[in-house]
């Protein structure tokens, strides 16, 4: 099945991305290391956690609006996967 194969490929790419090594560069403000570690331990990189909590009712509203607008363009399987 094409969707399952595509989702397996997407999962594989996501895992590779989270584990790859971001090299340091001339930009002194940019972090380097593994993306998953940078995300989960921002204090190790001299920054703060930028995650912002969103009330559940706002998330549901966005999902409804997104589903209404994209239902003809994106499969339900994909929407469920990214939710």
C-alpha positions in Angstrom: 0.0 0.0 0.0 1.4 3.4 -1.0 0.3 5.3 2.0 1.8 2.8 4.5 5.1 2.8 2.5 5.1 6.6 2.4 4.5 6.8 6.1 7.2 4.3 6.9 9.6 6.4 4.8 8.5 9.6 6.6 9.1 7.9 9.9 12.6 6.8 8.8 13.5 10.3 7.6 12.2 11.9 10.9 14.3 9.5 13.0 17.4 10.3 10.8 16.7 14.0 11.1 16.4 13.9 14.9 19.7 12.0 15.3 21.9 13.7 12.7 24.7 16.0 13.8 24.3 19.7 13.1 27.8 21.1 12.7 29.0 24.3 14.2 29.3 27.3 11.8 30.4 30.9 11.7 27.0 31.9 13.2 27.9 32.0 16.9 24.2 32.3 17.8 23.2 29.0 16.2 23.3 25.8 18.3 25.0 22.7 17.0 24.7 19.1 18.0 21.8 16.6 17.7 18.4 18.2 17.0 16.6 15.8 19.5 19.1 16.8 22.3 18.9 20.5 21.4 15.1 20.3 21.6 14.9 18.3 24.8 17.7 20.0 26.7 17.9 23.7 25.6 19.6 24.7 28.8 22.7 22.7 27.7 22.9 25.1 24.7 22.5 28.4 26.7 18.9 28.9 25.6 15.4 28.4 27.0 12.5 26.1 26.1 10.4 28.0 23.5 7.5 25.5 23.7 4.3 27.5 24.3 1.3 25.7 25.8 -1.9 26.0 23.7 -5.3 25.5 25.2 -7.0 22.3 24.0 -10.1 24.2 22.7 -7.8 26.3 20.4 -6.1 23.1 19.1 -9.5 21.6 18.3 -10.6 24.7 16.6 -7.5 24.8 14.4 -8.0 21.1 13.5 -11.6 21.7 12.5 -10.6 24.7 10.3 -7.6 22.8 8.8 -9.7 19.7 8.1 -12.5 21.8 6.4 -10.0 23.6 4.2 -7.7 20.6 3.3 -10.0 17.6 3.2 -9.9 17.5 -0.5 -6.2 18.1 -0.7 -4.9 15.9 2.1 -5.9 12.4 3.1 -7.5 11.8 6.5 -4.7 9.3 7.2 -2.1 12.0 6.9 -4.1 14.5 9.0 -4.4 11.8 11.7 -0.7 11.0 11.5 0.4 14.6 12.0 -2.1 15.4 14.7 
